[in-house]
C-alpha cells in the first residue's frame, strides 16, 4: 500500500468472540513500530549469542547489526521485512499494532488467542486493510505470498 493510501485508508472490521474490532491499515506509525520491533529482535538475538563469540567476532557482529539498522535493512519494502512476515509470531505482532491503533487497551495475549482460533481470518482482514485497490486484491497481498504461514 502506498503512503497516501495508508494515510487515508479506513479500518476493516474483525469480529472475535462476539466483539467487533477495527483493524487499521499499516500506517507510517504502525510500520515504524514494526521496524523498531524487528530491530529489537535483532539486538535480542545478538545478546543471546554474543557471549559465545570471541571479542573480535562479537564486535564485528555488533558493527554489522548497527550498519544494517543504519542502512534501513529493517525498513518496510526490504526483503528482511517481507521475510519477517512469514513468521506467525511476527504477523501476530503487526496485527496487534493494527488493533492497538483503534483499541488502546488491546493486549498481545488477546491477539495470541485470536491467532489460535482464527489465524487465517486475521490474515484475511489484515490483507483487506492493506490492499491497494489500484494495485492488488487482498488475495495477492504480500501476506498471501507463497511460503507465508
Buried (B, 14 or more C-beta within 10 A) or exposed (E): BEEEBBEEBEBBEBEBEEEEBBBBBBBEEBBEBBBEBBBEBBBEEBEEEBEEBEEEEBEEBBEEBEEBBEEEBBBBEBEBBBEBBBEBEBBBBBBBBBBBBEBEEBEEEBBEEBBEEBBEBBBBBBBBBBBBEEEBEBEEBBBBEEEBE
